[in-house]
Amino acid sequence: MEKNRLQILLIDSDPSRFSIVREKLYHTDAPIKAELFHETEGGLQAAKTNFYDLIFSDHHPPAINALHLLKELQRGGIHTPVVLVTGHEEIRTAREAFKLGARDYLLKEELESISLLDLISEVLLKDQEVAAHRKWQLHLRDQASRDSLTGLFNHGYFLQILERESLRAARFQRPLSLLMIDLDGFKPINDTCGHPVGDQVLVRVGDLLLKSVRSLDTVARYGGDEFAILLPETKSKMAFRIARRILNEIQRNPLLHQNKIFPVGASIGISSLDSRIPTQSSTKLLEEADTALYTAKRSGRGGIVLFNETIASPEGSSLHVS
């Protein structure tokens, strides 16, 4: 698209209306390019593959269906503003179109008498306001899912992701692993250096966790000095390697405060679906990771424990890595 050039898409079965539109736009001397499609499906495909600033659409089913166009754009996450080109007898259709996100409507009878450029400017201004509101709503939604200190996902949102990924893993028989991480030596830092310094440690650990995993993995502050990482498409063997890498990174970054070094470590519990038929719930997966973490903490600092049936009871054995 040429810089600052408006791209207009017109979906209309009447070529004469396109001629009127093109003629009116031409006389405005505005940098506008208009394209015409005679049926909705062709215009819809064009809207999905090309960028348009604005779409004018007639409604004359079955070939031209503005309501179908609006539904499909909405389903595809395409926010191009749509103006319905309609007649006086089609006001009911206009009401339905507004419910589906149409920005405005243009009466066919008024096409030759109105200032088309003014209409376009008004619609685009309205669309900017809608886009700003949508961005703000997304910002609020994102803030509600984030931990205010570390910027990681919070406890509640993590449980939603865990439920969704557990269902997906069960349905498609795909591996899924969960890491529960609890910091070692964090309480002495809080007690000796104060909570603001402790907060700095939590933020730094959060950053280390994000850098240690893939973009498709979910990292959350689960609560206090406990973190959780969900690893889709990851079997237990790989999850263990990731846990060991995370543990090494945390241990390599002690806290230096007032010329004193405070070691920071972690204990990690792992639960994975790959060794069993993945039919258990997200709650079960979480319980198993918690059990593994408890075993790791009980075994001493720097422990990594992979859940198996033998550690489900206090007498069971565990896998411990220093």
Secondary structure as GFF3:
##gff-version 3
##sequence-region A 1 322
A	DSSP	beta_strand	6	11	.	.	.	ID=ss1
A	DSSP	alpha_helix	15	26	.	.	.	ID=ss2
A	DSSP	beta_strand	32	37	.	.	.	ID=ss3
A	DSSP	alpha_helix	40	49	.	.	.	ID=ss4
A	DSSP	beta_strand	54	58	.	.	.	ID=ss5
A	DSSP	alpha_helix	66	75	.	.	.	ID=ss6
A	DSSP	beta_strand	82	86	.	.	.	ID=ss7
A	DSSP	three_ten_helix	88	90	.	.	.	ID=ss8
A	DSSP	alpha_helix	91	99	.	.	.	ID=ss9
A	DSSP	beta_strand	104	107	.	.	.	ID=ss10
A	DSSP	three_ten_helix	108	110	.	.	.	ID=ss11
A	DSSP	alpha_helix	116	144	.	.	.	ID=ss12
A	DSSP	alpha_helix	155	172	.	.	.	ID=ss13
A	DSSP	beta_strand	176	184	.	.	.	ID=ss14
A	DSSP	alpha_helix	186	193	.	.	.	ID=ss15
A	DSSP	alpha_helix	195	212	.	.	.	ID=ss16
A	DSSP	beta_strand	218	223	.	.	.	ID=ss17
A	DSSP	beta_strand	226	232	.	.	.	ID=ss18
A	DSSP	alpha_helix	236	251	.	.	.	ID=ss19
A	DSSP	beta_strand	255	257	.	.	.	ID=ss20
A	DSSP	beta_strand	260	262	.	.	.	ID=ss21
A	DSSP	beta_strand	265	272	.	.	.	ID=ss22
A	DSSP	alpha_helix	282	299	.	.	.	ID=ss23
A	DSSP	beta_strand	304	306	.	.	.	ID=ss24
A	DSSP	three_ten_helix	309	311	.	.	.	ID=ss25
###
